[in-house]
Amino acid sequence: MRKTSQTKPKAKPTDGLRSEYRFDYTKARHNRFADRVQPGSVAVLLDPDVARVFKNGESVNAVLRALVATMPGRRWPGA
């Protein structure tokens, strides 16, 4: 009688994720946008319909500052 090796069936991930990933960090590149971010700033993702209204970050900040000034019970930090 010949012996056959029994292989364990591999469990298939149900959610499509592996239990471990190995990344090659030698191929990583510097974030080219990192120099644009000023200390203390916060990045916000606008929805496409809202982004079409504003031409740049300054216009968004102007509208938000005007909105904050109208809010009752809120004091503007610069005032």
N, C-alpha and C positions, 0 to 999 in steps of 0.2 A: 504494500500500500504506500502510495506516495504522499508526502506531507505537502500541503499547500499553505502558504502564508495567508493569514486572515488580515485584511486591511480594514481599518476602522473607517466607516463612512464619514466623510467630512461634512460638518454642519454648514449649511448654506446660510449666509446672513439674510435675515428676513427684511431688513430695512435698507440693504444695499451698502452698508458701511462695513469696513473692515475693522477688526479689533485693534490693529496697529498700522500706522502708515510710516514709511521711511522717506524723508525728504532729503534731497541733495542740496544742502545749503551753499555749496561751492558755486552753484549756478544762480544764487540770489543776486538781485540788483538793488542799488540804492533807490529809494523813493524820490523820484524827480520833482514831486510836488511838496516835499517836506519843507523846503526853504520858504515857501509862500505862507505857511501858517505862522501867525504871530503868537507869542506866548499869551495865554489867557483867552484865546479865541475858541469858539465852538463851531464845528462844521454841522450844517443842517442840510438835509436833502429835501428839495422842493419837488412837489408833484409837477409833472410837465405842464399842466394848464396854468398853474401859478407861476412857474418859471418863465412862461411866454410873456407875462405882464411886465416883468422886471428886466432891465437891460444889464444891470451889474449889481454887485454887492452893496454899493453905496446907496442905491435906490431902495433896496430891501431894508437896510438899516434906517434910512430916513423914515420910511413908513412905520417900522416897528417903534422907533423913538416917538413918533407922533401918537401912536396907539398907547404906549405906556404913559404918556403925559395926560391922556384923557381918562385913564383908569382911576376910579375913586379909591382912596386909601393907599395909593402907591406913590412913593416919593422917588423921584429920579435921583440916582446916586450922584450925579454931577451938580444937582441944584442945592 
